[in-house]
Amino acid sequence: MFSKILIANRGEIATRIARTCREMGIATVVVYSEADRSSPHLYAADEAVCVGPAQASESYLNVESILTAARQTGVDAIHPGYGFLSENAIFARAVADAGLTFVGPAPDALSAVGNKIIARRTVAQLGVPVIPALEDPATDPEAVREQVATLGYPLLIKAAAGGGGKGMRIVREEAELVEALSAAQREAEAAFAEGTVYVERFLERPHHVEVQILGDTAGNIVHLGERECSIQRRYQKIVEETPSPAVSESLRQEMTKAALTVARAAGYDNAGTVEFILDNDGNFYFLEVNARLQVEHPITEWVTGLDLVREQIRIAAGETLGFRQEDIRRNGHALECRLYAEDAAHGFLPSPGHVLAWHAPQGPGVRVDSGVESQTEVPIYYDPMIAKIATWGADREQARRRMAGALRQTAILGLTTNLPFLIDLMDHPAFAAGDTHTGFLSEYFPNWQPGEQPHMLAAALAASLHRGPYRNGDGQTALPSQDSSTPWRQLGGWRLGS
């Protein structure tokens, strides 16, 4: 077993991985950018090394900087987390060339399935259904228009590398095509240092269902059931659950069999997901392979009792799974909501800033993986996730009620978040009924606005009535004057601009 692991990621991801390493008796090193000098993930590990400026391309995506940090701290292995370099075969090979172990799939497996275009071609040869696509779009705008005519609109442009909704654009008419292609390429290059994209037919109102797989280097591979990931904004998931309310037992057997077929053909080892699109007629199509641990892995851990990070590390160290498919028992239902610093009332725009106060929910069946604390920053440079809140219940309704309660117990002050939106989503009758699909938000929440927030009104009222000390023009502490003719000295805690 490894003695020290470097975690090549940040925020709640690094904190989550460090927790399991600590339980396994493995020392940890985290990396950070100059923008993350006060990030809580620095204190979750035994050592922390700065790897560059705020821009991800110069820090978290800088392979040489990360390998230098690994050499300086004497680690045995590198865990890439999820996002950034986690699906980058070049990085995985560089780690191996440096004499270290990459905690993830082998570089050849990453090449086979990490690139979505290559993965599509591989699974099509296996007889697994795929969505019609243009895998090699031309660079000339006129030629692209001619090529996509065979697919028909609407279309979905997707980045060949990475995931998390980066480098994706829906195109509903020809006039949008060229700009959407350019925008997707720019975003993919910035997020994954790889700007290749492809175009596939866009299916309306489908379910997004993924199958969690786990394999070792001895060729043993199992699935851990499916997750429903259909509630999305900007093509990125915000709510996940397991099992999927849209999947019957017979369909589950078909999809998991297809997932294992894909994984075996690719020689896949470690943790990953095989993702499918499920249409309204019950037909499923291969979507992609996410060759890494997923953000939503906690809900699979809830229902299986397995620690997926621990299994990843064991596999990377050369150990076998130690259990068979028939040994896996799934118990109950689990949900996860992603809490973001974003403005759900204005297109889910990122709203980074200073966290004045953070209170995480607690209670039976509640788990929180957080990347912030009170008085820390949510930087502008990275994904604005604050925390993942997961709940477990004996059935879906209990898990949903627990989630609704946990969200109401959550408090974060100082920046705009999607917390009120998540609460309304959990309470919506269609969600309670399991009527989920990828167009759920546009159908049920097209112009969402927050309702009354009495706690915010109370805070504003308290500020307006406050008569505490303040700084005068000379910078000295003074008490407010009671002179009614000088209103500026009576305002106390009141401030213009809320």
Rosetta blueprint (number, residue, H / E / L):
1 M L
2 F L
3 S L
4 K E
5 I E
6 L E
7 I E
8 A L
9 N L
10 R L
11 G H
12 E H
13 I H
14 A H
15 T H
16 R H
17 I H
18 A H
19 R H
20 T H
21 C H
22 R H
23 E H
24 M L
25 G L
26 I L
27 A E
28 T E
29 V E
30 V E
31 V E
32 Y E
33 S E
34 E H
35 A H
36 D H
37 R L
38 S L
39 S L
40 P H
41 H H
42 L H
43 Y H
44 A L
45 A L
46 D L
47 E E
48 A E
49 V E
50 C E
51 V E
52 G E
53 P L
54 A L
55 Q L
56 A H
57 S H
58 E H
59 S L
60 Y L
61 L L
62 N L
63 V H
64 E H
65 S H
66 I H
67 L H
68 T H
69 A H
70 A H
71 R H
72 Q H
73 T H
74 G L
75 V L
76 D L
77 A E
78 I E
79 H E
80 P L
81 G L
82 Y L
83 G L
84 F L
85 L L
86 S L
87 E L
88 N L
89 A H
90 I H
91 F H
92 A H
93 R H
94 A H
95 V H
96 A H
97 D H
98 A L
99 G L
100 L L
101 T E
102 F E
103 V L
104 G L
105 P L
106 A L
107 P H
108 D H
109 A H
110 L H
111 S H
112 A H
113 V H
114 G L
115 N L
116 K H
117 I H
118 I H
119 A H
120 R H
121 R H
122 T H
123 V H
124 A H
125 Q H
126 L L
127 G L
128 V L
129 P L
130 V E
131 I L
132 P L
133 A E
134 L E
135 E L
136 D L
137 P L
138 A L
139 T L
140 D L
141 P H
142 E H
143 A H
144 V H
145 R H
146 E H
147 Q H
148 V H
149 A L
150 T L
151 L L
152 G L
153 Y L
154 P L
155 L E
156 L E
157 I E
158 K E
159 A E
160 A L
161 A L
162 G L
163 G L
164 G L
165 G L
166 K L
167 G L
168 M L
169 R E
170 I E
171 V E
172 R L
173 E L
174 E H
175 A H
176 E H
177 L H
178 V H
179 E H
180 A H
181 L H
182 S H
183 A H
184 A H
185 Q H
186 R H
187 E H
188 A H
189 E H
190 A H
191 A H
192 F H
193 A L
194 E L
195 G L
196 T L
197 V E
198 Y E
199 V E
200 E E
201 R E
202 F L
203 L L
204 E L
205 R L
206 P L
207 H E
208 H E
209 V E
210 E E
211 V E
212 Q E
213 I E
214 L E
215 G E
216 D L
217 T L
218 A L
219 G L
220 N L
221 I E
222 V E
223 H E
224 L E
225 G E
226 E E
227 R E
228 E E
229 C E
230 S E
231 I E
232 Q E
233 R E
234 R L
235 Y L
236 Q E
237 K E
238 I E
239 V E
240 E E
241 E E
242 T E
243 P L
244 S L
245 P L
246 A L
247 V L
248 S L
249 E H
250 S H
251 L H
252 R H
253 Q H
254 E H
255 M H
256 T H
257 K H
258 A H
259 A H
260 L H
261 T H
262 V H
263 A H
264 R H
265 A H
266 A L
267 G L
268 Y L
269 D L
270 N E
271 A E
272 G E
273 T E
274 V E
275 E E
276 F E
277 I E
278 L E
279 D L
280 N L
281 D L
282 G L
283 N L
284 F E
285 Y E
286 F E
287 L E
288 E E
289 V E
290 N E
291 A L
292 R L
293 L L
294 Q L
295 V L
296 E L
297 H H
298 P H
299 I H
300 T H
301 E H
302 W H
303 V H
304 T H
305 G L
306 L L
307 D L
308 L H
309 V H
310 R H
311 E H
312 Q H
313 I H
314 R H
315 I H
316 A H
317 A L
318 G L
319 E L
320 T L
321 L L
322 G L
323 F L
324 R L
325 Q H
326 E H
327 D H
328 I L
329 R L
330 R L
331 N L
332 G L
333 H E
334 A E
335 L E
336 E E
337 C E
338 R E
339 L E
340 Y E
341 A L
342 E E
343 D E
344 A H
345 A H
346 H H
347 G L
348 F L
349 L E
350 P E
351 S L
352 P L
353 G E
354 H E
355 V L
356 L L
357 A E
358 W E
359 H E
360 A L
361 P L
362 Q L
363 G L
364 P L
365 G L
366 V E
367 R E
368 V E
369 D E
370 S E
371 G L
372 V L
373 E L
374 S L
375 Q L
376 T L
377 E E
378 V E
379 P L
380 I L
381 Y L
382 Y L
383 D L
384 P L
385 M E
386 I E
387 A E
388 K E
389 I E
390 A E
391 T E
392 W E
393 G E
394 A L
395 D L
396 R H
397 E H
398 Q H
399 A H
400 R H
401 R H
402 R H
403 M H
404 A H
405 G H
406 A H
407 L H
408 R H
409 Q H
410 T L
411 A E
412 I E
413 L E
414 G L
415 L L
416 T L
417 T L
418 N L
419 L H
420 P H
421 F H
422 L H
423 I H
424 D H
425 L H
426 M H
427 D H
428 H L
429 P H
430 A H
431 F H
432 A H
433 A L
434 G L
435 D L
436 T L
437 H L
438 T L
439 G L
440 F H
441 L H
442 S H
443 E H
444 Y H
445 F L
446 P L
447 N L
448 W L
449 Q L
450 P L
451 G L
452 E L
453 Q L
454 P H
455 H H
456 M H
457 L H
458 A H
459 A H
460 A H
461 L H
462 A H
463 A H
464 S H
465 L H
466 H L
467 R L
468 G L
469 P L
470 Y E
471 R E
472 N L
473 G L
474 D L
475 G L
476 Q L
477 T E
478 A E
479 L L
480 P L
481 S L
482 Q L
483 D L
484 S L
485 S L
486 T L
487 P H
488 W H
489 R H
490 Q L
491 L L
492 G L
493 G L
494 W L
495 R L
496 L L
497 G L
498 S L
